[in-house]
Amino acid sequence: MKKLRPEKKLGQQPRLPMGFPGCAPTIRALLTLAMWKGRFASETAELVRRFSESVSFDQRLFRHDIRASLAHARALRAADLLSPQELDSIETGLREIETEIAEGRFSFHTGLEDLHMNIESALTERVGEAGARLHTARSRNDQISVDTRLYCREEIDRVSGRIRDFQQVILDVARREIDTILPGYTHLQRGQPVLLSHHLLAYVEMLERDRDRLAGCRIRLNVLPLGSGALAGSTILLDRAAIASDLGFDSVSSNSMDAVSDRDFVAEILFALALLGTHLSRLSEDIILWNTTEFGFIRLSDAYTTGSSLMPQKKNPDVAELTRGKTGRLYGNLVSVLTMLKGLPMTYNRDLQEDKEPLFDSFDTANLILEVFAGMLTEAAFDRERMQAAAADPLLLATDLAEALVRAGLPFRQAHEAVGRLTAHALAQGRSFREMPPSEFQEFSGFFDDDVLNTLDPRNSLAARDNPGSPAPQRVRAEIARWEQIFSAETPA
């Protein structure tokens, strides 16, 4: 490849940015912004700078920006656009900056607008001309896209790990409560008896779908946009496949215009996190109801509850309530990004800067909810006797009675009607099914036999539901064993 400029001699001192010879480093850093504003005759208004800066929040991407810059620098070296010495100085300078940011010793300037300009300016201060060469063949448009994708990959792995940890907590409780029976509800009315373990395992299933959705997001976002430039690539050709391999991407983008303007992956992640919030909010509602005096099914530990500033007897399930409330934030973040995207013409528009804060907030919120909820559930205690008493209501077995009639030969609709009339009779008499002799049952259908009372035992009812996916004890134990096998297979030896 033809060299675009003479090779620097070993030991040559880096030059200061052109036009600023001898200026102090801090002044030079602030003036670096002018280097990309050659088109303008005057400086940006301070109010506009404050309005448009993003470094106050995008600085959390510093590790990803430096990682991408290091890969880009290696590609520039492979194309003979950097000397070995320049590459070494860039790598050293970027590592120093990374350490300073991580330790809180780096000063960000809002006048430099964003993370990228702050890092590039600081690098140029340290290494001179080599730092000014780093932005060759890339734009901040493809730079922020690659940074965001690297960040999302990392955060998806983090939140997926927290989901798995929470599933393990639920599974531990399900194993411990394998013999605990409670009513299952529809319309918040008692329906049929179920095992508490079966109820809890429903959330393990929901959370697994959440992990699957996030895993799918990770696959779809793992495409390298770097090399797309501002929108139409560059005449300086770098090995994009090598950069993709360096950064762990599965492929390179096929359309430069789509690559710099695509935020589908952000919206998709926000949807997955919003639906995760939905599931956690539903579990929160169960906990809140069960924790009421009226239900009394669960007791939350003091460490995960709060009191009242006025009523000294109160013990409030604030973790569950805040989870339910924070789910609204997850929804809002999704709607905010979708609304921002819906009217954008091709390609990059500054509106896209507004994807970062909702994305950051949703990941932070989801991770925090999962962590605190796991702690709350670990320390919770279930009132088995209270649940057992609620599940002992014979009316919960009305469906079992109808099915007993079906097994005896009566069509289901007739069986349903017969048990409905039997239920009305029992309620009018103020008696439960267990207080009625078999002969009284036969007044409503001759298909009732002498074994009808055996149907009116919740444990017999559960054991009889021996189909995959049912709350039969044997089926629930098998499900617990299946999940344990899945989790143990993922645990490193």
Secondary structure, 3 states (H helix, E strand, C coil): CCCCCCCCCCCCCCCCCCCCCCCCHHHHHHHHHHHHCCCCCCCCCHHHHHHHCCHHHHHHHHHHHHHHHHHHHHHHHHCCCCCHHHHHHHHHHHHHHHHHHHCCCCCCCHHHCCHHHHHHHHHHHHHCHHHHHCCCCCCHHHHHHHHHHHHHHHHHHHHHHHHHHHHHHHHHHHHHCCCCEEEEEECCEEEEEEEHHHHHHHHHHHHHHHHHHHHHHHHHHCEECCCCCCCCCCCCCCCHHHHHHHHCCCEECCCHHHHHHCCHHHHHHHHHHHHHHHHHHHHHHHHHHHHCCCCCCEECCHHHCECCCCCCCCCECHHHHHHHHHHHHHHHHHHHHHHHHCCCCCCCCHHHHHHHHHHHHHHHHHHHHHHHHHHHHHHCEECHHHHHHHHCCHHHHHHHHHHHHHHHCCCHHHHHHHHHHHHHHHHHHCCCHHHCCHHHHCCCCCCCCCCHHHHHCHHHHHHHCCCCCCCCHHHHHHHHHHHHHHHHHHCCC
